[in-house]
Amino acid sequence: MSEQHTAPSLARIREHLMAWTTGTPLPDRGTGAATVLLDDPAHLDALLRGGLADPQGVIFVPGAGTGDPRIVGYDGSPAEPGGELSVNDEFYLQIQDYAAAAFMVLVGPTLVTVGNTDDFRYFLADADRARSTGGFPEFAIAGPVRLANLPGLGAGPAGDGPDRRLHVDADGAVSTSVTGVRIGTVGDGPAALRDAWLRRNDASDAPCAVCLDGAVDETERAGAVAARPWLGRYLAAIASLRTLNANGVADLRVSGFGGRLLAPLEGVDDPADQPGTPAAVLLWTAESGYLHLPATNRSFALSLAAARLAEALLVCGSVDAAAAFADHGKLLQVATFFADAGVRLVAAEPVAAGDGR
């Protein structure tokens, strides 16, 4: 019996489109790219023959869909700032360039793109400002907004690559995004595309060297990202602020951006300041603390006292190191609580002395 496919729901279409535009991973479903967007339907046959698309994935093709339930028709373009991309007259995604994003009026889901050097430099300026003052750009933390191509902005290459997402332009050139450098053609096989993607990344000083290389000089991008190893945490903080604000939590501050909740930790090197998205972000208001996990969109509300202990664990990386700033027993309690909840705040599982509680 042949494998049966059902047409994707609107929720799944939206999930795939947003994962494709932002560069965030989807759960593995099979072989080939989970999401592909073609600029020209003429390349669809070659794409399918080459096995570049996951049989359980979604392929966006201009115009109407076909009898293949994997294929979803779209109108518009993800590459035109000020325009929009629509699917089935049901989902509309506004496209805006980063330089103009601070002045835009939000009317629905919006993708903010880095499409040139000026956009990239504005992004860096906002990140540097947040790092020093704690002030994040309001548009970036708004509920309907997502930033495009997070791996190239400092989130790291994990979850990205031609086995996750592909863009096929009108000439048949293939990359991972509309702003990406060419890594092959639609006639190439998955292994060739993966090898080309890996070579590009191996030659760069910072991840990811593909998804923005068609828009921003790679030497400048790599140098700027390498000099700011905390950019992954900045992007995670944006996601955390967006989620908590959407749930009615306002006036939040973020640990490591403009200060710490536990003041003696200021100036301590943070092990989370490494390329890649960290597991947890510590935030607080005047009344409460919050630990947010951007990867799973999971949040914990904490007392300010517990939040200070969690912050010490995150910054120091172990109970023993954090004990220079807080009570060892209480730190162990907090580390054990989160470990039991499936959240690791330290490099190794906490080991209790005595009853450990």
C-alpha positions as CSV (number, residue, x, y, z in Angstrom):
1,M,0.0,0.0,0.0
2,S,1.4,3.4,-0.9
3,E,2.0,6.0,1.8
4,Q,-0.9,8.4,2.2
5,H,-0.5,12.1,2.9
6,T,-3.1,14.5,4.1
7,A,-3.2,18.2,3.3
8,P,-1.6,20.2,6.1
9,S,-3.8,22.2,8.4
10,L,-3.5,26.0,8.5
11,A,-1.7,25.7,11.8
12,R,0.9,23.4,10.3
13,I,1.3,25.6,7.3
14,R,1.9,28.6,9.5
15,E,4.4,26.5,11.7
16,H,6.4,25.5,8.6
17,L,6.4,29.0,7.1
18,M,7.6,30.7,10.3
19,A,10.2,28.0,10.8
20,W,11.4,28.5,7.3
21,T,11.6,32.3,7.6
22,T,13.3,32.4,11.0
23,G,15.5,29.4,10.6
24,T,14.3,27.6,13.8
25,P,14.1,23.8,13.7
26,L,11.0,21.7,13.4
27,P,10.8,18.2,14.8
28,D,12.4,15.6,12.5
29,R,9.8,14.0,10.2
30,G,11.9,12.2,7.7
31,T,14.6,12.8,5.0
32,G,15.1,16.0,3.0
33,A,14.2,19.6,3.9
34,A,11.2,19.9,6.1
35,T,10.2,23.2,4.4
36,V,11.0,24.4,0.9
37,L,9.9,27.6,-0.9
38,L,10.2,27.9,-4.6
39,D,10.1,31.2,-6.5
40,D,9.0,29.4,-9.7
41,P,6.9,26.3,-10.0
42,A,8.9,25.2,-13.0
43,H,11.5,23.8,-10.6
44,L,9.1,21.6,-8.7
45,D,9.6,18.5,-10.7
46,A,13.4,18.7,-10.3
47,L,13.0,19.3,-6.6
48,L,10.9,16.2,-6.2
49,R,13.0,14.0,-8.4
50,G,16.1,15.0,-6.5
51,G,14.7,14.0,-3.1
52,L,15.5,17.4,-1.7
53,A,12.1,17.7,0.2
54,D,11.0,15.7,3.2
55,P,8.0,13.5,2.1
56,Q,6.3,14.6,5.3
57,G,7.2,18.3,4.8
58,V,5.7,21.3,3.2
59,I,6.6,22.8,-0.2
60,F,5.5,26.4,-0.9
61,V,4.9,27.1,-4.6
62,P,3.7,30.3,-6.2
63,G,0.0,30.2,-7.2
64,A,-2.4,27.4,-6.5
65,G,-1.6,24.1,-4.9
66,T,-1.7,20.8,-6.7
67,G,-3.0,17.3,-6.0
68,D,0.1,16.6,-3.9
69,P,-1.0,17.5,-0.3
70,R,2.6,18.5,0.6
71,I,2.4,21.4,-1.9
72,V,0.9,24.7,-0.7
73,G,0.2,27.6,-3.0
74,Y,1.2,31.1,-2.0
75,D,1.1,34.6,-3.3
76,G,3.5,37.5,-2.8
77,S,7.2,37.2,-1.9
78,P,9.2,36.8,1.3
79,A,11.9,39.0,-0.2
80,E,10.0,42.3,-0.7
81,P,10.1,44.6,2.3
82,G,6.8,46.4,2.6
83,G,5.0,43.6,0.9
84,E,3.4,40.4,2.1
85,L,3.2,36.7,1.6
86,S,-0.2,35.1,1.8
87,V,-1.4,31.5,1.9
88,N,-4.9,30.4,0.8
89,D,-6.3,33.9,1.5
90,E,-6.2,32.8,5.2
91,F,-2.7,33.6,6.5
92,Y,-1.0,36.9,5.7
93,L,2.7,37.6,6.6
94,Q,3.8,41.2,6.4
95,I,7.5,41.6,5.3
96,Q,9.5,44.6,6.6
97,D,13.2,45.5,6.6
98,Y,14.9,46.0,9.9
99,A,15.9,49.6,9.3
100,A,12.2,50.6,8.9
101,A,10.8,48.2,11.6
102,A,10.9,50.8,14.4
103,F,8.5,53.0,12.5
104,M,6.0,50.4,11.2
105,V,2.4,50.0,12.3
106,L,1.7,46.4,13.2
107,V,-1.4,45.0,11.5
108,G,-0.7,41.2,11.9
109,P,2.1,38.7,11.7
110,T,5.2,40.5,10.6
111,L,8.6,39.2,9.5
112,V,11.5,41.6,10.0
113,T,14.4,40.9,7.7
114,V,18.0,41.8,7.5
115,G,18.3,42.4,3.8
116,N,21.5,44.6,3.6
117,T,24.4,45.9,5.5
118,D,22.5,48.9,6.9
119,D,19.9,46.5,8.4
120,F,22.6,44.4,9.9
121,R,24.3,47.4,11.5
122,Y,20.9,48.6,13.0
123,F,20.4,45.2,14.4
124,L,23.8,45.3,16.1
125,A,23.3,48.8,17.4
126,D,20.0,47.7,19.1
127,A,21.7,44.6,20.5
128,D,24.6,46.6,21.9
129,R,22.1,49.1,23.4
130,A,20.2,46.3,25.1
131,R,23.4,44.8,26.4
132,S,24.5,48.0,28.1
133,T,21.2,49.6,29.1
134,G,18.6,46.8,29.3
135,G,16.4,48.5,26.8
136,F,15.1,46.2,24.0
137,P,13.6,47.5,20.7
138,E,9.9,47.6,21.2
139,F,9.0,46.3,17.7
140,A,11.3,43.2,18.2
141,I,9.4,42.0,21.4
142,A,5.9,42.7,20.0
143,G,3.8,39.6,19.8
144,P,3.2,39.5,16.0
145,V,6.9,40.1,15.1
146,R,9.5,37.6,14.3
147,L,13.1,38.2,13.1
148,A,14.2,36.4,10.0
149,N,17.3,34.1,9.8
150,L,18.1,33.9,13.4
151,P,21.1,31.5,12.8
152,G,22.9,34.2,10.9
153,L,22.2,36.8,13.6
154,G,24.0,34.8,16.3
155,A,21.6,32.1,17.3
156,G,24.0,29.5,15.8
157,P,23.7,26.9,13.1
158,A,22.0,24.3,15.2
159,G,18.7,23.3,13.6
160,D,19.6,25.0,10.3
161,G,20.9,23.7,7.0
162,P,19.6,22.4,3.7
163,D,18.1,19.3,5.4
164,R,15.9,21.7,7.4
165,R,14.9,24.5,4.9
166,L,15.6,25.4,1.3
167,H,14.9,28.3,-1.0
168,V,14.9,27.8,-4.8
169,D,15.1,31.0,-6.7
170,A,13.8,31.7,-10.2
171,D,17.0,30.5,-11.8
172,G,17.0,27.2,-9.9
173,A,19.8,28.3,-7.5
174,V,19.4,26.8,-4.0
175,S,20.2,28.3,-0.6
176,T,18.6,28.1,2.9
177,S,16.9,31.5,2.6
178,V,16.1,34.3,0.2
179,T,19.1,36.2,1.5
180,G,21.4,33.2,1.5
181,V,24.4,32.5,-0.7
182,R,24.0,29.8,-3.4
183,I,25.0,26.3,-2.2
184,G,23.9,24.5,-5.3
185,T,21.1,24.0,-7.8
186,V,17.8,22.3,-7.7
187,G,19.3,19.4,-9.7
188,D,21.9,18.7,-7.0
189,G,21.3,15.9,-4.4
190,P,20.9,16.4,-0.7
191,A,24.4,15.2,0.1
192,A,26.0,17.8,-2.3
193,L,24.0,20.6,-0.8
194,R,24.9,19.6,2.8
195,D,28.6,19.4,1.9
196,A,28.5,22.8,0.4
197,W,26.7,24.2,3.4
198,L,29.2,22.7,5.7
199,R,32.2,24.0,3.7
200,R,30.8,27.5,4.0
201,N,30.4,27.2,7.7
202,D,33.8,25.6,8.2
203,A,35.4,28.6,6.5
204,S,33.7,31.2,8.7
205,D,34.6,32.5,12.1
206,A,30.9,32.6,13.2
207,P,27.7,30.7,12.5
208,C,25.8,30.6,10.2
209,A,27.8,31.6,7.0
210,V,25.0,30.9,4.5
211,C,21.6,32.4,5.3
212,L,22.7,36.0,5.2
213,D,25.7,35.9,2.9
214,G,23.6,37.1,-0.1
215,A,22.7,40.3,1.8
216,V,25.6,41.1,4.2
217,D,29.3,40.8,3.6
218,E,30.4,37.6,5.3
219,T,33.6,39.1,6.7
220,E,31.8,41.9,8.4
221,R,29.0,39.7,9.6
222,A,31.3,37.0,11.0
223,G,33.5,39.5,12.7
224,A,30.6,41.3,14.3
225,V,29.0,38.1,15.5
226,A,32.2,36.6,16.8
227,A,32.9,39.8,18.8
228,R,29.4,39.4,20.4
229,P,29.2,35.8,21.6
230,W,26.1,36.9,23.7
231,L,24.0,37.5,20.6
232,G,22.3,34.1,21.0
233,R,21.3,35.1,24.5
234,Y,20.0,38.4,23.2
235,L,17.8,36.7,20.7
236,A,16.6,34.3,23.4
237,A,15.8,37.3,25.6
238,I,13.7,38.8,22.8
239,A,11.7,35.6,22.5
240,S,11.3,35.5,26.3
241,L,10.1,39.1,26.5
242,R,7.7,38.5,23.7
243,T,6.1,35.5,25.3
244,L,5.8,37.0,28.8
245,N,4.5,40.3,27.5
246,A,1.9,38.4,25.6
247,N,0.8,36.8,28.9
248,G,0.4,40.1,30.6
249,V,3.8,40.4,32.3
250,A,5.1,43.9,31.7
251,D,8.1,46.0,32.9
252,L,10.5,43.1,32.7
253,R,14.2,43.3,33.0
254,V,16.6,40.6,31.7
255,S,19.6,39.2,33.5
256,G,22.8,40.3,31.8
257,F,21.3,43.2,29.9
258,G,21.8,46.4,31.8
259,G,22.5,44.6,35.1
260,R,21.7,41.7,37.3
261,L,19.0,40.9,39.8
262,L,21.7,39.8,42.2
263,A,24.0,42.8,42.0
264,P,27.3,41.1,43.0
265,L,27.0,39.1,39.8
266,E,27.5,42.1,37.6
267,G,30.8,41.8,35.8
268,V,31.0,38.0,36.2
269,D,31.6,36.3,32.9
270,D,28.5,34.4,31.9
271,P,29.0,30.9,30.5
272,A,25.8,31.3,28.5
273,D,27.7,34.0,26.4
274,Q,28.6,31.4,23.8
275,P,27.4,31.0,20.2
276,G,24.0,29.3,20.2
277,T,20.8,29.8,22.0
278,P,21.0,29.2,25.8
279,A,18.6,26.9,27.6
280,A,17.1,29.5,30.0
281,V,16.6,33.3,30.4
282,L,16.2,34.9,33.8
283,L,13.8,37.9,33.9
284,W,12.3,39.9,36.7
285,T,9.8,42.7,37.6
286,A,9.6,44.6,40.9
287,E,7.5,41.8,42.3
288,S,8.5,38.5,40.7
289,G,11.1,36.6,38.9
290,Y,10.7,34.4,35.8
291,L,12.7,31.7,34.2
292,H,11.8,31.2,30.5
293,L,12.9,28.5,28.2
294,P,12.7,29.8,24.6
295,A,13.2,26.4,23.0
296,T,10.0,25.0,24.5
297,N,8.3,28.3,25.4
298,R,8.0,27.1,29.0
299,S,8.0,29.6,31.9
300,F,8.4,29.4,35.6
301,A,7.3,32.1,38.0
302,L,9.6,32.6,41.0
303,S,9.9,34.7,44.1
304,L,12.6,37.3,43.8
305,A,14.7,35.4,46.3
306,A,14.5,32.2,44.3
307,A,15.1,34.2,41.1
308,R,18.4,35.5,42.6
309,L,19.5,31.9,43.3
310,A,18.5,30.7,39.8
311,E,20.5,33.6,38.3
312,A,23.6,32.8,40.3
313,L,23.4,29.2,39.1
314,L,22.9,30.3,35.5
315,V,25.8,32.8,35.6
316,C,28.2,30.6,37.6
317,G,27.4,27.3,36.0
318,S,27.6,25.2,39.2
319,V,26.3,25.1,42.8
320,D,29.8,25.4,44.2
321,A,30.8,28.4,42.1
322,A,27.5,30.1,42.8
323,A,28.1,29.6,46.5
324,A,30.4,32.6,46.4
325,F,27.3,34.7,46.0
326,A,24.5,32.9,47.8
327,D,23.8,30.2,50.4
328,H,25.0,26.8,49.2
329,G,22.0,24.9,50.6
330,K,19.5,27.2,49.1
331,L,21.3,27.0,45.7
332,L,21.2,23.2,45.9
333,Q,17.4,23.3,46.6
334,V,16.8,25.5,43.5
335,A,19.1,23.5,41.3
336,T,17.4,20.3,42.4
337,F,13.9,21.7,41.9
338,F,14.6,22.6,38.3
339,A,16.5,19.4,37.6
340,D,13.4,17.5,38.8
341,A,11.3,19.6,36.4
342,G,13.6,18.7,33.5
343,V,15.5,22.0,33.5
344,R,19.3,22.0,34.0
345,L,20.6,25.3,35.4
346,V,24.1,24.0,36.0
347,A,26.7,21.9,34.1
348,A,26.0,18.7,36.0
349,E,23.1,17.3,38.0
350,P,23.0,18.6,41.6
351,V,24.1,16.1,44.2
352,A,22.4,16.6,47.5
353,A,24.3,16.2,50.8
354,G,22.3,14.7,53.6
355,D,18.6,14.8,52.7
356,G,19.4,17.3,50.0
357,R,16.3,19.4,50.4
